[in-house]
Amino acid sequence: MSEGLSPALLGGLSGLLGDGGVITGDRASAYERGYRYGAGRALAVLRPASIEATAAAVRFAARHGLRLVPQGANTGLVGASTPSPGGDQLVLSLERLRRIETLNVADRTATVQAGVRLSALNGAAAASGLWLPIDLGADPTIGGMVGTNTGGTRQLRYGGMRRRVLGLEALLADGTLVSDMRGLRKDNSGVDLKQLFVGTGGSLGIVTRAIVELAPVLRRTATALVAPTDITAIPALLQALEGRVGPLLTAFEGLSREALAAALKHNPGLASPFAPDILPPYVVLVELGATEADRDVEEVLVGLLAELSDGPAPLVADARVGAPERIWDLRHAISDSLRREGHVIAFDVSVIRSRLPAFRAVVVEELARAFPMLRVCDFGHWGDGGLHLNLVWPAPQADLEDTERRVRERVYAVVEAHGGSFSAEHGLGPVNLNVYRRYTPAPNRQLSACIKALLDPHSRLGAVDFA
């Protein structure tokens, strides 16, 4: 039994949520630790099996002054889906709200409950030739994707969740249900309230249902690893590809030599498409995709790369077109491989994409001078200006915590100097809350705090406060 929750409160919650609806003790541990960061202690874990039960649980918590941390698949990377170490929060798991209510092929939409997994939605939509075109290494819930405004590797073509949400239903801190489930693509009749809950991590309201816009599946894809003539040529390469193929360009991912080498080292089943034991300093994963089964996108890609390799100012030094699944396997193997190389200090940052080469050059130079023991093993969504700046410390010393703090201060200062964001995709959580308070302009923080105070005046929702 939880030490912080009285038997009367536990009994009241159990009565509302039924069998399996309340978890305490050792069984709660799986909900108390995040995928990579975030670990705490929950008063209890609530697992409502319906939206009505979810609303009842939120109203119960409000009446008794209990704080709630909404949780989907718990795949986040900033600690925003786990309780605090103080053990003063309930985890509200939405994993049992997993009903796909409708698939509307004519409108290309799906109406789903918040606990539906991305894989389950795409599995159901595939029979109609549709998918939610957000490609991730994890398998999150739709509610979690809304709360974090998930992007992924194909955001360049399809946008993130903010672009995909056509309808939303959410519970406020007092249990009031706010709903706009009309599914309209065009509506300029006032404040678009559903956008308040996209990307705010459950701190303003708990997403219970959503209408998401689907897209036709890609029936033909062609993928290549492209070595630019120089890293500074990458923006021009991207511009050239966009100018020639437009929406056929579905992905444009940057991969450093160090990141690729780690993936190859720890995954013997993978192979480099370049000459044996020779990897370019930096490569770009380029993917073209077509919804028409007879569109030969590989021929288009081969021709484009040949064109961009010639002339007085070539942009491509080398390129290898290969089986898409093999190339994507390399890309998706990087994160886990780096963790096997040593302690990883991971950043998820962004600048406008034309500034990425200059930003990277500065941060690499500063890290080499101040922290020579770190290896820069970066990769990311260059088409969107995003960079997963992963720094590997092969043999961390006893001063790890202080060193990591100083490294983060140095990197975030460079991000700020380049007009960037300290959190390109991962959102705001306890892991980066101090960075938010340092770099977000005071008027922006004050306005965010006002919205939080209006919707959640007692600050009972979410893992962080915007104050």
Buried (B, 14 or more C-beta within 10 A) or exposed (E): EBEBBEEEBBEBBBEBBEEEBBBBEEEBEEBBBBBBBBEBBBBBBBBBBBBEBBBBBBBBBBEEEBBBBBBBBBBBBBBBBBBBEEBBBBBBBBBBBBEBEEBBEEBBBBBBBBBBBBEBBBEBBEEBBBBBBBBBEBEBBBBBBBBBBBBBBBBBBBBBBBBBBBBBBBBBBBBBBBBBBEBEEEEEEEEEEBBBBBBBBBBBBBBBBBBBBBBBBBBBBBBBBBBBBEBEBBBBBBEBBBEBBEEBBBBBBBBBBBBBBBBBEBBEEBEBBBEEEEBBEBBBBBBBBBBEEEBEBBEBBBEBBEBBBEEEEBBBBBBBBBEBEEBBBBBBBBBEBBBEBBBBBBBBBBBEBEBBBBBBEBBBEBBEEEBEBBBBBBBBBBBBBBBBBBBBBEEBEEEEEEBBEEBBEBBBBBBBEBEBBBBBBBBBBBBBBEBBEEBBEEEEBEEBBEBBBEBBEEBBBBBBBBE
